[in-house]
């Protein structure tokens, strides 16, 4: 079964700072990778996803993530955050032929104006 | 817009009193999931339906059951809610896309369950 690790559960930074959230997964085969965002009081929304092709994936709201197969990583980045990026961010993975989407524990990001 | 709808948004139930949460979708996706998300934790998969086939996770308590009467609807039944079952319950859907196995998941807004 696949599993996902996210570190630094709480991240506090100022507006215009750069953000990078780490995500590592364990799974022996080919994977689909996702980053979801959950704004306060709202449902999970898809930020970006990787299925195949270019390992650098661009998502909504200026976010991007890079799949590094050799490191089993799918780190999320944004060069300059805004106060509105305050949210919880979840990395998720599902293995090929597997319906189960496994989530990491999430990163609570607070952006200070 | 096609979407996943969960009702109610907030549910309060008494300890031990059966409760049902509902999920409907207009996406015509063949797979539907129920996740439990407790505060500051990752969403945890309880079970999913692949078409009509029910797939239970090994560590899902027997207290949790599910029904899927048709493609559009899926229900989560908690037979005897305990205080530890208070959580956000998320419904999600996906569609098998054949050989490419590229799954997109769509989540509902969730139902926050409080047990008193």
Interface residues (C-beta under 8 A of the other chain):
Chain A: X4 X9 X32 X34 X36 X42 X43 X44 X45 X46 X49 X51 X52 X90 X94 X96 X97 X99 X100 X101 X102 X103 X104 X105 X106 X108
Chain B: X31 X33 X40 X41 X42 X43 X44 X45 X48 X50 X55 X57 X90 X92 X94 X100 X101 X102 X103 X104 X105 X107 X108 X109 X110
